[in-house]
């Protein structure tokens, strides 16, 4: 899905996420028509470049002229380290990083694959994100990542394929990148689809898989039974959903990567029952494998 496919958040009846984005835009020279001392300009340019953003030209005694108004200045050029063998990854995350710098509030609607509150927290330190992205990228098993200055920025392959990659940002060396909030958001997205009101028109199972693919045996109990995830075999088990109580979701660890998310779900008959959704972590983050 390209960037134009990221639509506005459309929750179910009881699904309300009040979100805000706290990300701050990278600093730029705000003077207009005022000569800047050459030494000061060099220092400012170095500070901006260190954050991974190419500075716009400034007026100096050696290069007289007037700095154009902000609206007329060229967009900043975000520096993203190339990924050997995967040039699409750098392009996709660069599109997102440019919005992080120029329109951070807009990420609330474009990055609907992430939990809004978590996104606000992870994207808050723009400088740290840009410094990490300026390093060479590493193509891993399930994601591509950039690490620098103690921060890692990682993007899933489904995000890269969309052409506009909203990443997870976390301290370098973090073992558990995905959180209970990610698990609950995956359930909310799945139920929103079933209710006919996906969080984005682009949020389809084909483009953004949420059902576990069954590449490894499904065994949340640890009994060694294995087999395919039940939800893969019957993906329509919640097809009669009309609403769900997102605010009443709870997440409980099971074992390993498995977690249970409980949520009240209302069906077409108006009956509300608490459902338990079991998830695990796959190539696209948390995936749903079973509903009881």
Secondary structure, 3 states (H helix, E strand, C coil): CCHHHCCCCCCCCCCCCCCCCCCCCCCCCCCCCCCECHHHHHHHHHHHHHCCEECCCCCECCCCCCCCCHHHCCCCEECCCCCCCCHHHHHHHHHHHHHHHHCHHHHHHHCCCCCHHHHHHHCCCHHHHHHHHCCCCEECCCEEEEEECCEEEEEEHHHHHHCCCCCEEEECCCCCCCCHHHHHHHHHHHHHHHCCCCCCCCCCCCCCCCECCCCCCCCCCCCCCCCCCHHHHCCCCCCCEEEECHHHCEEEEEECCEEEEEEEEEECCCCEEEEEEEEEEECCEEEEEEEC
